[in-house]
Amino acid sequence: MAKTIQAIRGMNDCAPTESPLWQWVEEKVRRVLASYGYAEVRMPIVESTPLFARAIGEITDVVSKEMYTFWDNDEQLTLRPEGTAGCVRAAIEHGWSYNNEQRLWYMGPMFRHERPQKGRYRQFHQAGVEVFGIANAEIDAELIILTARLWKELGIEQDVTLQLNSIGSLEARKNYRSELVKFLEQHRDLLSEEEKERLLKNPLRILDSKNPELQKVLDGAPKLLDYLDDDSREHFAQLCALLDGFGIPYEINPKLVRGLDYYNKTVFEWVTSALGAQGTVCGGGRYDGLVEQLGGHATPGVGFAMGLERLVLLVQEVNKNIDLPNAVDVYVVHQGEGAALFALQVAEQLRSELPQLRTMMHCSGGNFKKQFKRADKSAATLALVIGESEVQNRQVVVKHLQGITEQQTVDLTALTDFVQQQF
Ligand code: HAM
């Protein structure tokens, strides 16, 4: 036998047994977003590399270590590691956000060359939202309320908690940064080689170090919230007041800085403890400077993205009440002269008149015994049985596969109504 070829590490297939749950989750996401009036956008999976370097930041892990980059003749291209950069690029290019408010969403694959483990993959899927043109905290609150509604819809609301912070303006972060570096210099011995390098380039990222000893020390570090500019402080107070008024619990996490450089003011993450190390199911925040930084007119922006693999895993873990549709409701079997054609016609009639049902026709021959085995395996509720006499009389035998109800012979003209009554 020829040697088989395997999927790329960290890039998964979605099996036919898994896709119904994925579709269920995706449909909930679509419905919730539609109910807030958000519009879908679709961007290319590949963008020019400098877009990500400029938007996400050269010294972030994503850009410096995790991008799938290649040359296309003399142009350097990258498989998108996230959706915000491409969405902002598209908004500028097509004028979507110019003097305009936009509430947009997208869903699709993203690529990061990370070390794969449960909940962390090299090709993964995000559903993301980007809102342009709205500066005040009401929209930040709306985004959080929207995600909270989605968690309810998915049945995971008991298993996620909201972490919130404000990282202020660039100026405020600069002031904070030098204080933080002074503090960290006193604890240099606790820093790993990578963290020592971060101390020079991106010290705020040390705040989410995985080293428990360092984390304990960091509890005593200067807090970014104490260095906020007045505008950011007020914005954050407004957001907190709206969430309090609405009754959404949150934890202010002064160490939450996020791994992408474009944020200012609000940052947030929804986290779970049910998935092990990869517990962030959704992350986002405000990025008021990004549109201008990428060459557009100054336009405030805010958004988030959730990891669909993590949501699907969490739903599987905690929501045992999902009623996923069967792949097949009605299975049509047939044998004898003229039966195949009649069966095709019967199946088409049902698909036209009862499109909500899933009707599958047996196509691979064999006697009734073999065909019924297939019908049982499909887990259909009904089998429609067509033999030569049914063809002659334009009738169908309807047999319940899941119960003990007697089978019945039904005229073709009455079949649609009869089948409908069985569901
Ligand atoms: P992010 O935090 O990098 O933010 O990713 C958002 C979510 O994507 C994470 O919380 C996680 O659920 C999921 N995710 C990230 N990397 C992986 C991976 N390797 N495997 C599986 N899931 C993963 C962003 O991407 C921003 N663009 C979000 C945003 C939109 N901010 C403003 N607008």
Residues whose N, C-alpha, C, O or C-beta is under 5 A from the ligand:
A	BS01	HAM	E82 G83 T84 R112 E114 G119 R120 Y121 F124 G128 V129 T280 V281 C282 G283 G284 G285 V302 G303 F304 A305 M306 G307 R310
